[in-house]
Amino acid sequence: MDRETRMFAESHFRGLRGCLPGRVFPTPDHVDFIEKPDSFSYADFFKGYLLPNVPCVFSSAFTEGWGSRRHWVTPSGKPDFDYLLQNYGDVVVPVANCGVQEYNSNPKEYMPLRDYISYWKEFIQQDYSSSRGCLYLKDWHLCRDSCAEGVFTLPTYFSSDWLNEYWDYLDVDDYRFIYMGPAGTWSPFHADIFRSFSWSVNICGRKKWFFFPPGQEETLRDCHGSLPYDVTAFTLLDSRQHCSPPLEVTQEAGEMVFVPSGWHHQVHNLQELRAVQREVSEWKDTMPDWHHHCQVIMKSCSGINFEEFYHFLKVIAERRLLLLATETGPGEGEGNEGTGLGPQQAAFDISRIAEVLASVVAHPDFEKLDTSVFSPQPEDLLQQLEELVAATASL
């Protein structure tokens, strides 16, 4: 990130202050296709898509050097089962049954990749049907569980990835997934984890996306307040008349889709603290440590609570502080283990962390937590970040 882009971004967020939460923005009438890597900079992406929070599609030219595109695909464009079996056949992978609805998702089982590929071949031979159902390999943590060197190269546009940076730091998890499956496999309607943005590359085959911008999903809730399982279902046609038509994208082999923050498409919609509190409100007066139990339930449903969210912000903040302290030149991040994040990106990230942390510290539910063991104390970290934001304003 250069200084001009950082100033543009900070001006953008200043302009958003005071906007009502849940504000619905108009849906774009199309999704842009980015064709040439050489003429599309990080600043172009940041200003044109990341900040406005709208999707785009990158051409296959952006991923042509990936090892997975060379080795996982046959010359005819089909999955190279022999290569996958030779290199990952014994790896146990998660497999979902697309034909069975379990709440708003699908039940999963685990099997060696070789067993799934055997099923896949039989599924194709049987005219895309099987008594076992339509099985979809999804959420395989290849990068976490196996040697994935050379499989992909992180695109520069997504180099500031707080979630994976945090989990890599803890060395316990990641949000890098592999999906594989025959024609007919699909993912139910969802928004991505923690309402984060994401990106997805098709190594081979084609994929159709249905996008709804933040807020539009509210018009699709049923009488119980639940989101739909399948937005293409005939029974939803009446509901969809009350919102803008979804953006539809057909993703070809090698292409990369940018999924903006909070856009619903086809993953599980996570339950947040307010929803938890509404569900258990009737026990508020009789349940000891009611607020603590809400935090426990929120973590079990969404994977994170206020305590872990503070730790997440702290880790990223400390790494950006270290990067600024050791920065020796544009694009050289000695304190950030070679990610290539420069001082402008670090300063921008710190300004965003400070604003988020300020809202967390002021939240009445956060104030009910025992933060005496937090190090540093949230207020002290916030003060440090705000002082640095002021000091780096002219960086």
TADABEL-V804002 format. One record per residue. N is the residue number from 1. RES is the residue in one letter. D_LAST is the distance of its C-alpha to the last C-alpha in Angstrom with 1 decimal. Layout:
# TADABEL-V804002
<<N:RES:D_LAST> <N:RES:D_LAST>>
This chain:
# TADABEL-V804002
<<1:M:12.4> <2:D:10.4> <3:R:7.7> <4:E:10.9> <5:T:12.6> <6:R:10.1> <7:M:10.3> <8:F:14.0> <9:A:14.5> <10:E:13.2> <11:S:15.4> <12:H:18.1> <13:F:18.3> <14:R:18.2> <15:G:21.2> <16:L:23.0> <17:R:23.1> <18:G:26.7> <19:C:28.2> <20:L:31.3> <21:P:31.4> <22:G:33.3> <23:R:32.7> <24:V:34.3> <25:F:32.6> <26:P:34.9> <27:T:35.8> <28:P:34.8> <29:D:38.0> <30:H:37.1> <31:V:34.8> <32:D:33.0> <33:F:33.8> <34:I:31.2> <35:E:33.2> <36:K:31.3> <37:P:28.5> <38:D:27.7> <39:S:26.9> <40:F:25.0> <41:S:21.3> <42:Y:19.2> <43:A:17.6> <44:D:21.2> <45:F:22.2> <46:F:19.3> <47:K:19.8> <48:G:23.5> <49:Y:24.7> <50:L:22.5> <51:L:21.1> <52:P:24.5> <53:N:26.1> <54:V:28.9> <55:P:30.7> <56:C:30.9> <57:V:32.9> <58:F:31.8> <59:S:34.6> <60:S:36.3> <61:A:34.6> <62:F:31.5> <63:T:33.6> <64:E:36.2> <65:G:35.2> <66:W:35.6> <67:G:38.4> <68:S:39.8> <69:R:40.4> <70:R:42.3> <71:H:44.3> <72:W:44.8> <73:V:46.3> <74:T:49.6> <75:P:50.0> <76:S:51.5> <77:G:48.4> <78:K:49.9> <79:P:48.7> <80:D:49.8> <81:F:51.7> <82:D:52.9> <83:Y:49.5> <84:L:48.3> <85:L:51.5> <86:Q:51.3> <87:N:47.7> <88:Y:47.4> <89:G:51.0> <90:D:51.3> <91:V:48.0> <92:V:48.7> <93:V:46.9> <94:P:46.8> <95:V:48.9> <96:A:49.2> <97:N:52.3> <98:C:51.3> <99:G:54.8> <100:V:54.6> <101:Q:52.6> <102:E:51.6> <103:Y:50.0> <104:N:47.2> <105:S:46.9> <106:N:49.3> <107:P:51.0> <108:K:49.9> <109:E:51.7> <110:Y:50.8> <111:M:52.5> <112:P:52.0> <113:L:50.4> <114:R:53.7> <115:D:55.5> <116:Y:53.1> <117:I:53.4> <118:S:57.2> <119:Y:57.1> <120:W:54.9> <121:K:57.4> <122:E:60.3> <123:F:58.5> <124:I:58.3> <125:Q:61.9> <126:Q:63.1> <127:D:61.7> <128:Y:58.5> <129:S:60.3> <130:S:61.1> <131:S:63.0> <132:R:59.9> <133:G:57.8> <134:C:54.7> <135:L:52.5> <136:Y:48.7> <137:L:46.7> <138:K:43.4> <139:D:40.6> <140:W:41.4> <141:H:38.6> <142:L:39.2> <143:C:35.9> <144:R:36.4> <145:D:40.1> <146:S:40.7> <147:C:39.3> <148:A:37.4> <149:E:36.0> <150:G:35.8> <151:V:36.8> <152:F:33.5> <153:T:30.0> <154:L:27.1> <155:P:25.8> <156:T:22.1> <157:Y:22.0> <158:F:22.8> <159:S:20.8> <160:S:19.0> <161:D:22.4> <162:W:22.3> <163:L:26.0> <164:N:27.1> <165:E:24.4> <166:Y:25.8> <167:W:29.4> <168:D:28.7> <169:Y:27.4> <170:L:30.6> <171:D:32.7> <172:V:35.1> <173:D:34.4> <174:D:32.5> <175:Y:32.4> <176:R:33.3> <177:F:36.8> <178:I:39.5> <179:Y:42.0> <180:M:45.3> <181:G:48.4> <182:P:51.1> <183:A:51.4> <184:G:51.9> <185:T:49.4> <186:W:46.7> <187:S:44.3> <188:P:45.1> <189:F:42.9> <190:H:39.8> <191:A:36.1> <192:D:33.9> <193:I:33.3> <194:F:31.2> <195:R:30.7> <196:S:28.1> <197:F:27.6> <198:S:29.3> <199:W:30.4> <200:S:33.9> <201:V:35.4> <202:N:39.2> <203:I:40.5> <204:C:43.8> <205:G:45.8> <206:R:44.7> <207:K:43.3> <208:K:43.4> <209:W:40.8> <210:F:41.3> <211:F:38.1> <212:F:38.0> <213:P:34.8> <214:P:33.8> <215:G:36.5> <216:Q:39.2> <217:E:40.6> <218:E:41.8> <219:T:44.5> <220:L:45.8> <221:R:46.6> <222:D:50.3> <223:C:52.3> <224:H:51.1> <225:G:47.5> <226:S:47.1> <227:L:45.2> <228:P:47.3> <229:Y:48.0> <230:D:48.4> <231:V:47.0> <232:T:49.4> <233:A:52.5> <234:F:55.2> <235:T:55.4> <236:L:51.8> <237:L:52.5> <238:D:53.3> <239:S:50.1> <240:R:48.0> <241:Q:49.5> <242:H:47.4> <243:C:44.0> <244:S:42.5> <245:P:43.7> <246:P:41.5> <247:L:39.5> <248:E:41.5> <249:V:40.1> <250:T:42.2> <251:Q:40.1> <252:E:41.7> <253:A:41.6> <254:G:38.3> <255:E:36.3> <256:M:33.3> <257:V:33.1> <258:F:29.9> <259:V:31.1> <260:P:28.7> <261:S:28.2> <262:G:31.4> <263:W:33.5> <264:H:37.0> <265:H:38.9> <266:Q:41.5> <267:V:40.1> <268:H:40.9> <269:N:39.6> <270:L:38.4> <271:Q:39.7> <272:E:37.2> <273:L:37.7> <274:R:39.1> <275:A:41.6> <276:V:42.6> <277:Q:43.2> <278:R:45.3> <279:E:47.4> <280:V:48.2> <281:S:48.2> <282:E:52.0> <283:W:51.7> <284:K:49.1> <285:D:51.7> <286:T:53.7> <287:M:51.2> <288:P:50.0> <289:D:46.2> <290:W:45.8> <291:H:42.0> <292:H:41.9> <293:H:44.2> <294:C:42.0> <295:Q:39.1> <296:V:41.5> <297:I:42.7> <298:M:39.3> <299:K:38.2> <300:S:41.5> <301:C:41.0> <302:S:37.4> <303:G:36.5> <304:I:34.0> <305:N:34.3> <306:F:32.0> <307:E:32.1> <308:E:31.2> <309:F:28.5> <310:Y:26.9> <311:H:27.2> <312:F:25.7> <313:L:22.5> <314:K:22.4> <315:V:22.7> <316:I:19.9> <317:A:17.6> <318:E:18.6> <319:R:18.1> <320:R:14.5> <321:L:14.0> <322:L:15.9> <323:L:14.0> <324:L:10.7> <325:A:13.0> <326:T:14.7> <327:E:12.3> <328:T:13.6> <329:G:12.5> <330:P:11.7> <331:G:14.2> <332:E:15.5> <333:G:15.8> <334:E:18.2> <335:G:18.0> <336:N:18.8> <337:E:22.0> <338:G:21.3> <339:T:20.3> <340:G:17.8> <341:L:15.0> <342:G:11.7> <343:P:8.3> <344:Q:7.6> <345:Q:11.1> <346:A:11.0> <347:A:8.4> <348:F:10.6> <349:D:13.7> <350:I:13.0> <351:S:12.8> <352:R:16.0> <353:I:17.6> <354:A:17.1> <355:E:18.8> <356:V:21.6> <357:L:22.2> <358:A:22.6> <359:S:25.2> <360:V:26.9> <361:V:27.1> <362:A:28.6> <363:H:31.1> <364:P:34.7> <365:D:35.6> <366:F:32.8> <367:E:33.9> <368:K:37.3> <369:L:36.1> <370:D:36.7> <371:T:33.2> <372:S:34.4> <373:V:34.1> <374:F:30.5> <375:S:28.2> <376:P:25.7> <377:Q:27.1> <378:P:25.4> <379:E:24.6> <380:D:23.0> <381:L:20.8> <382:L:19.8> <383:Q:19.0> <384:Q:16.8> <385:L:14.9> <386:E:14.7> <387:E:13.5> <388:L:10.6> <389:V:9.8> <390:A:9.9> <391:A:7.9> <392:T:4.8> <393:A:5.7> <394:S:3.8> <395:L:0.0>>
